Each structure stands twice: as structure tokens, then as C-alpha cells.
Amino acid sequence: MRAITYTAGATKQAAKETNKFAKASAAATREARNILLDCVIQSASLKNDAGLARLLVVAPPVISKIRHGRLAVGPTLAIAINEVTDISITDITVILAGQVAA
């Protein structure tokens, strides 16, 4: 097993990025969440939310709750989006912060 070492700077940078994402996700408007989900659907060439739920390995009601503002996009879902599409965590944060127009 290989040991993982962290430098203080890298840990602080990761903490800053996590904090940015948490703030953006908590403050995300319903429109920003919908833009994110639509970007993922378009990026993955999907047809609808059901296909998105299958791609992200979540139950369809999770996507519905995010669309209707009853559930925030959490870090686990952001990582899943990053893994299955070419959308970076930074881009996800920017979209959720409302800095991208539709």
C-alpha cells in the first residue's frame, strides 16, 4: 500500500475549493441547478432526467428534488458529474454560483 502525503498548501487549497463549492451549492438558485443538470444532459448526449439519473447512479426522485429546489447538489453528486462528463468541479461551482448565463 502506498502512503499518501499531503502538503500544508495542498490541504489548504483543497479546503478552500470545498468551501467555495459548499457556499455555491447552498446558495444556488433553482435556475442555476437546472442549468447544471441541463449542461450534464447535453454533455452526455442524454434525452431526459431519467437517463441522467441512470448515468449518475441515483434514483430519479433525486434529480426531481434538485430541479425543484428541495435538494442541493452535494459533493458526491458533483464528483459523479465530473467523472461521467467533461465538466470540472470548478465549472460546476461556477454554474451553481450563478455566474453562467443560460
VMD Tcl script that builds the backbone (N, CA, C; Angstrom):
set m [mol new atoms 306]
animate dup $m
set s [atomselect $m all]
$s set {name element resname resid chain x y z} {
  {N N MET 1 A 0.845 -1.162 0.000}
  {CA C MET 1 A 0.000 0.000 0.000}
  {C C MET 1 A 0.899 1.237 0.000}
  {N N ARG 2 A 0.561 2.185 -0.860}
  {CA C ARG 2 A 1.352 3.381 -0.983}
  {C C ARG 2 A 0.844 4.440 -0.015}
  {N N ALA 3 A 1.761 5.080 0.668}
  {CA C ALA 3 A 1.376 6.127 1.620}
  {C C ALA 3 A 1.051 7.410 0.855}
  {N N ILE 4 A 0.039 8.085 1.286}
  {CA C ILE 4 A -0.346 9.355 0.685}
  {C C ILE 4 A 0.124 10.464 1.607}
  {N N THR 5 A 0.870 11.380 1.037}
  {CA C THR 5 A 1.352 12.502 1.841}
  {C C THR 5 A 0.711 13.783 1.330}
  {N N TYR 6 A 0.389 14.638 2.235}
  {CA C TYR 6 A -0.215 15.919 1.905}
  {C C TYR 6 A 0.708 17.036 2.349}
  {N N THR 7 A 0.747 18.058 1.547}
  {CA C THR 7 A 1.478 19.249 1.978}
  {C C THR 7 A 0.465 20.217 2.553}
  {N N ALA 8 A 0.923 21.070 3.413}
  {CA C ALA 8 A 0.010 22.017 4.061}
  {C C ALA 8 A -0.676 22.901 3.034}
  {N N GLY 9 A 0.048 23.320 2.022}
  {CA C GLY 9 A -0.534 24.184 0.991}
  {C C GLY 9 A -1.632 23.479 0.209}
  {N N ALA 10 A -1.393 22.220 -0.137}
  {CA C ALA 10 A -2.381 21.469 -0.897}
  {C C ALA 10 A -3.638 21.236 -0.068}
  {N N THR 11 A -3.477 20.964 1.195}
  {CA C THR 11 A -4.627 20.745 2.073}
  {C C THR 11 A -5.432 22.030 2.212}
  {N N LYS 12 A -4.758 23.146 2.366}
  {CA C LYS 12 A -5.461 24.426 2.481}
  {C C LYS 12 A -6.188 24.761 1.182}
  {N N GLN 13 A -5.547 24.479 0.048}
  {CA C GLN 13 A -6.184 24.738 -1.244}
  {C C GLN 13 A -7.421 23.866 -1.409}
  {N N ALA 14 A -7.322 22.603 -1.047}
  {CA C ALA 14 A -8.477 21.705 -1.140}
  {C C ALA 14 A -9.605 22.186 -0.230}
  {N N ALA 15 A -9.252 22.662 0.951}
  {CA C ALA 15 A -10.261 23.170 1.879}
  {C C ALA 15 A -10.945 24.408 1.300}
  {N N LYS 16 A -10.177 25.259 0.648}
  {CA C LYS 16 A -10.767 26.462 0.033}
  {C C LYS 16 A -11.735 26.077 -1.080}
  {N N GLU 17 A -11.326 25.110 -1.919}
  {CA C GLU 17 A -12.184 24.670 -3.013}
  {C C GLU 17 A -13.462 24.028 -2.479}
  {N N THR 18 A -13.343 23.235 -1.426}
  {CA C THR 18 A -14.507 22.609 -0.812}
  {C C THR 18 A -15.440 23.667 -0.248}
  {N N ASN 19 A -14.876 24.683 0.390}
  {CA C ASN 19 A -15.671 25.755 0.960}
  {C C ASN 19 A -16.390 26.536 -0.136}
  {N N LYS 20 A -15.708 26.804 -1.255}
  {CA C LYS 20 A -16.332 27.509 -2.380}
  {C C LYS 20 A -17.514 26.710 -2.914}
  {N N PHE 21 A -17.297 25.392 -3.072}
  {CA C PHE 21 A -18.372 24.556 -3.586}
  {C C PHE 21 A -19.557 24.533 -2.630}
  {N N ALA 22 A -19.280 24.384 -1.348}
  {CA C ALA 22 A -20.350 24.324 -0.352}
  {C C ALA 22 A -21.175 25.605 -0.361}
  {N N LYS 23 A -20.499 26.743 -0.430}
  {CA C LYS 23 A -21.216 28.025 -0.467}
  {C C LYS 23 A -22.043 28.154 -1.737}
  {N N ALA 24 A -21.452 27.788 -2.874}
  {CA C ALA 24 A -22.164 27.895 -4.147}
  {C C ALA 24 A -23.367 26.960 -4.173}
  {N N SER 25 A -23.193 25.745 -3.682}
  {CA C SER 25 A -24.276 24.780 -3.693}
  {C C SER 25 A -25.426 25.211 -2.783}
  {N N ALA 26 A -25.081 25.717 -1.611}
  {CA C ALA 26 A -26.122 26.142 -0.662}
  {C C ALA 26 A -26.886 27.357 -1.169}
  {N N ALA 27 A -26.198 28.250 -1.881}
  {CA C ALA 27 A -26.831 29.484 -2.348}
  {C C ALA 27 A -27.383 29.364 -3.765}
  {N N ALA 28 A -27.238 28.208 -4.377}
  {CA C ALA 28 A -27.664 28.034 -5.769}
  {C C ALA 28 A -29.162 28.238 -5.910}
  {N N THR 29 A -29.517 28.977 -6.934}
  {CA C THR 29 A -30.937 29.169 -7.217}
  {C C THR 29 A -31.458 27.944 -7.961}
  {N N ARG 30 A -32.747 27.869 -8.027}
  {CA C ARG 30 A -33.373 26.765 -8.747}
  {C C ARG 30 A -32.951 26.791 -10.216}
  {N N GLU 31 A -32.859 27.992 -10.762}
  {CA C GLU 31 A -32.449 28.150 -12.159}
  {C C GLU 31 A -31.014 27.649 -12.369}
  {N N ALA 32 A -30.122 27.964 -11.440}
  {CA C ALA 32 A -28.724 27.529 -11.559}
  {C C ALA 32 A -28.620 26.005 -11.498}
  {N N ARG 33 A -29.399 25.388 -10.622}
  {CA C ARG 33 A -29.393 23.916 -10.543}
  {C C ARG 33 A -29.901 23.307 -11.841}
  {N N ASN 34 A -30.951 23.912 -12.401}
  {CA C ASN 34 A -31.498 23.407 -13.659}
  {C C ASN 34 A -30.500 23.573 -14.800}
  {N N ILE 35 A -29.779 24.702 -14.817}
  {CA C ILE 35 A -28.757 24.908 -15.840}
  {C C ILE 35 A -27.686 23.825 -15.732}
  {N N LEU 36 A -27.262 23.521 -14.512}
  {CA C LEU 36 A -26.255 22.476 -14.315}
  {C C LEU 36 A -26.756 21.138 -14.836}
  {N N LEU 37 A -27.955 20.747 -14.451}
  {CA C LEU 37 A -28.492 19.459 -14.890}
  {C C LEU 37 A -28.648 19.426 -16.406}
  {N N ASP 38 A -29.089 20.540 -16.996}
  {CA C ASP 38 A -29.229 20.601 -18.448}
  {C C ASP 38 A -27.874 20.507 -19.145}
  {N N CYS 39 A -26.851 21.114 -18.555}
  {CA C CYS 39 A -25.494 21.011 -19.113}
  {C C CYS 39 A -25.006 19.572 -19.090}
  {N N VAL 40 A -25.290 18.869 -18.009}
  {CA C VAL 40 A -24.868 17.468 -17.903}
  {C C VAL 40 A -25.613 16.626 -18.934}
  {N N ILE 41 A -26.902 16.853 -19.080}
  {CA C ILE 41 A -27.699 16.108 -20.063}
  {C C ILE 41 A -27.148 16.350 -21.466}
  {N N GLN 42 A -26.848 17.609 -21.781}
  {CA C GLN 42 A -26.322 17.939 -23.097}
  {C C GLN 42 A -24.916 17.351 -23.296}
  {N N SER 43 A -24.076 17.467 -22.290}
  {CA C SER 43 A -22.706 16.967 -22.383}
  {C C SER 43 A -22.654 15.456 -22.575}
  {N N ALA 44 A -23.571 14.749 -21.944}
  {CA C ALA 44 A -23.591 13.287 -22.031}
  {C C ALA 44 A -24.508 12.774 -23.139}
  {N N SER 45 A -25.096 13.686 -23.920}
  {CA C SER 45 A -25.999 13.340 -25.027}
  {C C SER 45 A -27.167 12.474 -24.553}
  {N N LEU 46 A -27.767 12.900 -23.458}
  {CA C LEU 46 A -28.921 12.185 -22.918}
  {C C LEU 46 A -30.203 12.841 -23.389}
  {N N LYS 47 A -31.327 12.145 -23.206}
  {CA C LYS 47 A -32.605 12.680 -23.648}
  {C C LYS 47 A -33.408 13.324 -22.523}
  {N N ASN 48 A -33.260 12.815 -21.295}
  {CA C ASN 48 A -34.125 13.304 -20.224}
  {C C ASN 48 A -33.512 13.039 -18.850}
  {N N ASP 49 A -34.263 13.418 -17.820}
  {CA C ASP 49 A -33.790 13.254 -16.445}
  {C C ASP 49 A -33.660 11.788 -16.026}
  {N N ALA 50 A -34.470 10.934 -16.605}
  {CA C ALA 50 A -34.370 9.504 -16.272}
  {C C ALA 50 A -33.016 8.955 -16.723}
  {N N GLY 51 A -32.588 9.346 -17.918}
  {CA C GLY 51 A -31.273 8.933 -18.401}
  {C C GLY 51 A -30.164 9.519 -17.548}
  {N N LEU 52 A -30.361 10.741 -17.096}
  {CA C LEU 52 A -29.383 11.384 -16.218}
  {C C LEU 52 A -29.274 10.636 -14.897}
  {N N ALA 53 A -30.400 10.248 -14.336}
  {CA C ALA 53 A -30.405 9.503 -13.076}
  {C C ALA 53 A -29.660 8.174 -13.239}
  {N N ARG 54 A -29.893 7.490 -14.357}
  {CA C ARG 54 A -29.182 6.226 -14.606}
  {C C ARG 54 A -27.681 6.465 -14.744}
  {N N LEU 55 A -27.300 7.524 -15.455}
  {CA C LEU 55 A -25.887 7.825 -15.664}
  {C C LEU 55 A -25.170 8.128 -14.353}
  {N N LEU 56 A -25.839 8.881 -13.481}
  {CA C LEU 56 A -25.238 9.276 -12.207}
  {C C LEU 56 A -25.460 8.256 -11.098}
  {N N VAL 57 A -26.183 7.201 -11.405}
  {CA C VAL 57 A -26.487 6.118 -10.465}
  {C C VAL 57 A -27.183 6.672 -9.215}
  {N N VAL 58 A -28.244 7.432 -9.461}
  {CA C VAL 58 A -29.095 7.935 -8.383}
  {C C VAL 58 A -30.539 7.623 -8.748}
  {N N ALA 59 A -31.403 7.661 -7.770}
  {CA C ALA 59 A -32.821 7.437 -8.026}
  {C C ALA 59 A -33.404 8.656 -8.754}
  {N N PRO 60 A -34.339 8.448 -9.678}
  {CA C PRO 60 A -34.944 9.572 -10.405}
  {C C PRO 60 A -35.517 10.677 -9.504}
  {N N PRO 61 A -36.093 10.344 -8.332}
  {CA C PRO 61 A -36.586 11.425 -7.482}
  {C C PRO 61 A -35.491 12.389 -7.004}
  {N N VAL 62 A -34.242 11.938 -6.956}
  {CA C VAL 62 A -33.143 12.822 -6.556}
  {C C VAL 62 A -33.000 13.947 -7.575}
  {N N ILE 63 A -33.044 13.618 -8.848}
  {CA C ILE 63 A -32.939 14.626 -9.906}
  {C C ILE 63 A -34.135 15.571 -9.825}
  {N N SER 64 A -35.317 15.018 -9.606}
  {CA C SER 64 A -36.518 15.844 -9.488}
  {C C SER 64 A -36.428 16.807 -8.306}
  {N N LYS 65 A -35.939 16.319 -7.181}
  {CA C LYS 65 A -35.807 17.174 -5.998}
  {C C LYS 65 A -34.788 18.287 -6.224}
  {N N ILE 66 A -33.719 17.985 -6.939}
  {CA C ILE 66 A -32.737 19.029 -7.255}
  {C C ILE 66 A -33.376 20.061 -8.175}
  {N N ARG 67 A -34.088 19.613 -9.190}
  {CA C ARG 67 A -34.743 20.539 -10.128}
  {C C ARG 67 A -35.747 21.448 -9.431}
  {N N HIS 68 A -36.456 20.922 -8.443}
  {CA C HIS 68 A -37.486 21.708 -7.768}
  {C C HIS 68 A -36.981 22.443 -6.531}
  {N N GLY 69 A -35.686 22.395 -6.288}
  {CA C GLY 69 A -35.102 23.159 -5.197}
  {C C GLY 69 A -35.269 22.563 -3.816}
  {N N ARG 70 A -35.650 21.302 -3.734}
  {CA C ARG 70 A -35.823 20.666 -2.429}
  {C C ARG 70 A -34.570 19.929 -1.966}
  {N N LEU 71 A -33.571 19.823 -2.858}
  {CA C LEU 71 A -32.331 19.125 -2.532}
  {C C LEU 71 A -31.182 19.844 -3.228}
  {N N ALA 72 A -30.115 20.064 -2.492}
  {CA C ALA 72 A -28.938 20.725 -3.071}
  {C C ALA 72 A -28.060 19.708 -3.790}
  {N N VAL 73 A -27.235 20.213 -4.681}
  {CA C VAL 73 A -26.248 19.361 -5.335}
  {C C VAL 73 A -25.116 19.169 -4.341}
  {N N GLY 74 A -24.949 17.957 -3.865}
  {CA C GLY 74 A -23.922 17.677 -2.870}
  {C C GLY 74 A -22.588 17.342 -3.515}
  {N N PRO 75 A -21.550 17.260 -2.694}
  {CA C PRO 75 A -20.221 16.947 -3.219}
  {C C PRO 75 A -20.144 15.585 -3.913}
  {N N THR 76 A -20.874 14.615 -3.417}
  {CA C THR 76 A -20.861 13.285 -4.029}
  {C C THR 76 A -21.427 13.344 -5.440}
  {N N LEU 77 A -22.527 14.065 -5.606}
  {CA C LEU 77 A -23.134 14.190 -6.924}
  {C C LEU 77 A -22.235 15.004 -7.851}
  {N N ALA 78 A -21.588 16.035 -7.322}
  {CA C ALA 78 A -20.670 16.846 -8.134}
  {C C ALA 78 A -19.510 15.990 -8.639}
  {N N ILE 79 A -18.992 15.127 -7.797}
  {CA C ILE 79 A -17.902 14.232 -8.206}
  {C C ILE 79 A -18.399 13.250 -9.266}
  {N N ALA 80 A -19.607 12.735 -9.094}
  {CA C ALA 80 A -20.175 11.824 -10.089}
  {C C ALA 80 A -20.339 12.529 -11.437}
  {N N ILE 81 A -20.804 13.780 -11.403}
  {CA C ILE 81 A -20.947 14.561 -12.636}
  {C C ILE 81 A -19.583 14.741 -13.292}
  {N N ASN 82 A -18.585 15.065 -12.493}
  {CA C ASN 82 A -17.233 15.247 -13.002}
  {C C ASN 82 A -16.682 13.969 -13.625}
  {N N GLU 83 A -16.971 12.831 -13.034}
  {CA C GLU 83 A -16.442 11.559 -13.523}
  {C C GLU 83 A -17.082 11.107 -14.835}
  {N N VAL 84 A -18.361 11.406 -15.042}
  {CA C VAL 84 A -19.049 10.905 -16.233}
  {C C VAL 84 A -19.125 11.922 -17.367}
  {N N THR 85 A -18.750 13.159 -17.105}
  {CA C THR 85 A -18.748 14.188 -18.149}
  {C C THR 85 A -17.414 14.910 -18.136}
  {N N ASP 86 A -17.278 15.880 -19.007}
  {CA C ASP 86 A -16.057 16.677 -19.047}
  {C C ASP 86 A -16.202 17.977 -18.255}
  {N N ILE 87 A -17.196 18.057 -17.393}
  {CA C ILE 87 A -17.438 19.262 -16.600}
  {C C ILE 87 A -16.614 19.172 -15.313}
  {N N SER 88 A -15.738 20.147 -15.100}
  {CA C SER 88 A -14.873 20.128 -13.920}
  {C C SER 88 A -15.633 20.579 -12.678}
  {N N ILE 89 A -15.080 20.286 -11.531}
  {CA C ILE 89 A -15.679 20.714 -10.261}
  {C C ILE 89 A -15.721 22.239 -10.205}
  {N N THR 90 A -14.678 22.881 -10.718}
  {CA C THR 90 A -14.656 24.345 -10.755}
  {C C THR 90 A -15.802 24.876 -11.612}
  {N N ASP 91 A -16.038 24.256 -12.777}
  {CA C ASP 91 A -17.144 24.681 -13.639}
  {C C ASP 91 A -18.495 24.446 -12.957}
  {N N ILE 92 A -18.614 23.338 -12.249}
  {CA C ILE 92 A -19.862 23.057 -11.524}
  {C C ILE 92 A -20.106 24.141 -10.474}
  {N N THR 93 A -19.042 24.518 -9.768}
  {CA C THR 93 A -19.158 25.569 -8.762}
  {C C THR 93 A -19.575 26.891 -9.385}
  {N N VAL 94 A -18.980 27.219 -10.519}
  {CA C VAL 94 A -19.307 28.472 -11.202}
  {C C VAL 94 A -20.771 28.469 -11.659}
  {N N ILE 95 A -21.224 27.358 -12.202}
  {CA C ILE 95 A -22.617 27.267 -12.636}
  {C C ILE 95 A -23.554 27.419 -11.438}
  {N N LEU 96 A -23.272 26.727 -10.356}
  {CA C LEU 96 A -24.130 26.810 -9.169}
  {C C LEU 96 A -24.108 28.199 -8.532}
  {N N ALA 97 A -22.994 28.901 -8.685}
  {CA C ALA 97 A -22.901 30.254 -8.135}
  {C C ALA 97 A -23.676 31.259 -8.987}
  {N N GLY 98 A -24.194 30.792 -10.129}
  {CA C GLY 98 A -24.996 31.668 -10.981}
  {C C GLY 98 A -24.169 32.577 -11.842}
  {N N GLN 99 A -22.931 32.229 -12.098}
  {CA C GLN 99 A -22.047 33.084 -12.901}
  {C C GLN 99 A -22.061 32.704 -14.369}
  {N N VAL 100 A -22.951 31.785 -14.758}
  {CA C VAL 100 A -23.059 31.372 -16.147}
  {C C VAL 100 A -24.482 31.631 -16.587}
  {N N ALA 101 A -24.632 32.270 -17.740}
  {CA C ALA 101 A -25.969 32.544 -18.262}
  {C C ALA 101 A -26.480 31.331 -19.019}
  {N N ALA 102 A -27.789 31.197 -19.094}
  {CA C ALA 102 A -28.399 30.063 -19.779}
  {C C ALA 102 A -28.181 30.094 -21.217}
}
mol reanalyze $m
mol bondsrecalc $m
mol representation Tube
mol addrep $m
